[in-house]
Amino acid sequence: TAQRPDLFVFLGDNIYADTADMDVMRAKYAKLKNNAGFAKLMKTCPILATWDDHDYGVNDGGADYPPKVESQRIFVDFWGDPPNSPRRKRPGVYDAKVFGPKGKRLQVILLDTRYFRGPLKKGERRVGGPYLPSNDKSITMLGEDQWKWLEEQLRVPAEVRIIASSIQCVSEASGQETWSNLPHERRRLFDLISKTGANGVLFISGDRHWAELSVASDATAYPIYDLTSSSFNQIHPRGTPTDNKYRALPKTFHKENFGTITIDWEQPDPQIRLQISDIDGKTQIEKKLKLSQLQRKPDKVQSVIDEVDKLCRKKTVYMIGPAKAKRLAELVRKKKPKVVVECGTAIGYSGLWIARELRAAGQGKLITIEIEIGRAHV
């Protein structure tokens, strides 16, 4: 509380339940609730929370954890979700909130990387653990309902978006739990950021019992940073990092720590400061960014796509509808053509959706042939 945060995010492992006995889980939550420091923090600022494996109920757990419905009920009760909270009505504890006025909006997206996650591939144990990347594209990280919800959230207006993932998103697979163990899901996540045109995206993660900053420089039209902070009070006995080719800074920190993100909205190009601090508040890792560094660069193709999007939303064009557009987009996504030629009268949603898929894939060209000369100016 000495930091006086405007918002605090719990990234998971908030208790070590590690049980299928819900009475044991409730008792451990009650112990946390009675902790004086925790009680003081809860009164300091707004609190957001998601879970990881240990408060979900089982180490490295996923969709096959039997009492996950009961565990979710206990979770939302403990964190004080109101009666109308979506997390009381649907599977999974994912959620999102927006803070601040227009021009200074911060969106926080809490992912659930446990409730729906399929089985992980195991192999010979490495420094980070026994897990290996899997090419089985049927295995999901978020589940389809959460994926659809996430796309909706990435279209919500905001200047900065913090996506909270209990496990690391950017780091390479070195045996630990990470999005890189399901590379098709990691790619889908980055493609979704590109598809929705979401700017200002940053990831925060925990789980590792030590801290680092990772960056995927070419994941989207701008670099994707992942600030990993953990743990408050559980030091990893090894005290050394795992391999990570995406490490943005050479330093890692292996004692008690917490992460902070500070946004200076008063600058013409707002500054974002990413920090890892030790338990005494001393900065151990720091990276400063300009908001413009987390934005896709304007280009002629994107400006045309955006303009067509506006026109299509304002005026319905005969014979062009969402069903046709979605079907064409699915075909482009599946076949990954080098060239798409569209013949018709007035480029509409079909051309728009095709262009978005080609941009997300990072390859291919769209050629539109207007057959009605009077519409050629459109």
Secondary structure in CASP SS format (residue, H / E / C, confidence):
PFRMAT SS
TARGET T0000
AUTHOR 0000-0000-0000
METHOD secondary structure of the structure
MODEL  1
T C 1.00
A C 1.00
Q C 1.00
R C 1.00
P C 1.00
D C 1.00
L C 1.00
F E 1.00
V E 1.00
F E 1.00
L C 1.00
G C 1.00
D C 1.00
N C 1.00
I C 1.00
Y C 1.00
A C 1.00
D C 1.00
T C 1.00
A C 1.00
D C 1.00
M H 1.00
D H 1.00
V H 1.00
M H 1.00
R H 1.00
A H 1.00
K H 1.00
Y H 1.00
A H 1.00
K H 1.00
L H 1.00
K H 1.00
N C 1.00
N C 1.00
A H 1.00
G H 1.00
F H 1.00
A H 1.00
K H 1.00
L H 1.00
M H 1.00
K C 1.00
T C 1.00
C C 1.00
P C 1.00
I E 1.00
L E 1.00
A E 1.00
T C 1.00
W C 1.00
D C 1.00
D H 1.00
H H 1.00
D H 1.00
Y H 1.00
G C 1.00
V C 1.00
N C 1.00
D C 1.00
G C 1.00
G C 1.00
A C 1.00
D C 1.00
Y C 1.00
P C 1.00
P C 1.00
K H 1.00
V H 1.00
E H 1.00
S H 1.00
Q H 1.00
R H 1.00
I H 1.00
F H 1.00
V H 1.00
D H 1.00
F H 1.00
W C 1.00
G C 1.00
D C 1.00
P C 1.00
P C 1.00
N C 1.00
S C 1.00
P H 1.00
R H 1.00
R H 1.00
K C 1.00
R C 1.00
P C 1.00
G C 1.00
V C 1.00
Y C 1.00
D E 1.00
A E 1.00
K E 1.00
V E 1.00
F E 1.00
G C 1.00
P C 1.00
K C 1.00
G C 1.00
K C 1.00
R C 1.00
L E 1.00
Q E 1.00
V E 1.00
I E 1.00
L E 1.00
L C 1.00
D C 1.00
T C 1.00
R C 1.00
Y C 1.00
F C 1.00
R C 1.00
G C 1.00
P C 1.00
L C 1.00
K E 1.00
K E 1.00
G C 1.00
E C 1.00
R C 1.00
R C 1.00
V C 1.00
G C 1.00
G C 1.00
P C 1.00
Y E 1.00
L E 1.00
P C 1.00
S C 1.00
N C 1.00
D C 1.00
K C 1.00
S C 1.00
I C 1.00
T C 1.00
M C 1.00
L C 1.00
G C 1.00
E H 1.00
D H 1.00
Q H 1.00
W H 1.00
K H 1.00
W H 1.00
L H 1.00
E H 1.00
E H 1.00
Q H 1.00
L H 1.00
R C 1.00
V C 1.00
P C 1.00
A C 1.00
E C 1.00
V E 1.00
R E 1.00
I E 1.00
I E 1.00
A E 1.00
S C 1.00
S C 1.00
I C 1.00
Q E 1.00
C C 1.00
V C 1.00
S C 1.00
E C 1.00
A C 1.00
S C 1.00
G C 1.00
Q C 1.00
E C 1.00
T E 1.00
W H 1.00
S H 1.00
N H 1.00
L C 1.00
P H 1.00
H H 1.00
E H 1.00
R H 1.00
R H 1.00
R H 1.00
L H 1.00
F H 1.00
D H 1.00
L H 1.00
I H 1.00
S H 1.00
K H 1.00
T H 1.00
G C 1.00
A C 1.00
N C 1.00
G C 1.00
V E 1.00
L E 1.00
F E 1.00
I E 1.00
S E 1.00
G C 1.00
D C 1.00
R C 1.00
H C 1.00
W C 1.00
A E 1.00
E E 1.00
L E 1.00
S E 1.00
V E 1.00
A E 1.00
S C 1.00
D C 1.00
A C 1.00
T C 1.00
A C 1.00
Y C 1.00
P C 1.00
I E 1.00
Y E 1.00
D E 1.00
L E 1.00
T E 1.00
S C 1.00
S C 1.00
S C 1.00
F C 1.00
N C 1.00
Q C 1.00
I C 1.00
H C 1.00
P C 1.00
R C 1.00
G C 1.00
T C 1.00
P C 1.00
T C 1.00
D C 1.00
N C 1.00
K C 1.00
Y C 1.00
R E 1.00
A C 1.00
L C 1.00
P C 1.00
K C 1.00
T C 1.00
F E 1.00
H C 1.00
K C 1.00
E C 1.00
N E 1.00
F E 1.00
G E 1.00
T E 1.00
I E 1.00
T E 1.00
I E 1.00
D E 1.00
W C 1.00
E C 1.00
Q C 1.00
P C 1.00
D C 1.00
P C 1.00
Q E 1.00
I E 1.00
R E 1.00
L E 1.00
Q E 1.00
I E 1.00
S E 1.00
D E 1.00
I C 1.00
D C 1.00
G C 1.00
K C 1.00
T E 1.00
Q E 1.00
I E 1.00
E E 1.00
K E 1.00
K E 1.00
L E 1.00
K E 1.00
L H 1.00
S H 1.00
Q H 1.00
L H 1.00
Q C 1.00
R C 1.00
K C 1.00
P C 1.00
D C 1.00
K H 1.00
V H 1.00
Q H 1.00
S H 1.00
V H 1.00
I H 1.00
D H 1.00
E H 1.00
V H 1.00
D H 1.00
K H 1.00
L H 1.00
C H 1.00
R H 1.00
K H 1.00
K C 1.00
T C 1.00
V C 1.00
Y C 1.00
M C 1.00
I C 1.00
G C 1.00
P H 1.00
A H 1.00
K H 1.00
A H 1.00
K H 1.00
R H 1.00
L H 1.00
A H 1.00
E H 1.00
L H 1.00
V H 1.00
R H 1.00
K H 1.00
K H 1.00
K C 1.00
P C 1.00
K C 1.00
V E 1.00
V E 1.00
V E 1.00
E E 1.00
C E 1.00
G E 1.00
T C 1.00
A C 1.00
I C 1.00
G C 1.00
Y H 1.00
S H 1.00
G H 1.00
L H 1.00
W H 1.00
I H 1.00
A H 1.00
R H 1.00
E H 1.00
L H 1.00
R H 1.00
A H 1.00
A H 1.00
G C 1.00
Q C 1.00
G C 1.00
K E 1.00
L E 1.00
I E 1.00
T E 1.00
I E 1.00
E E 1.00
I C 1.00
E C 1.00
I H 1.00
G H 1.00
R H 1.00
A C 1.00
H C 1.00
V C 1.00
END
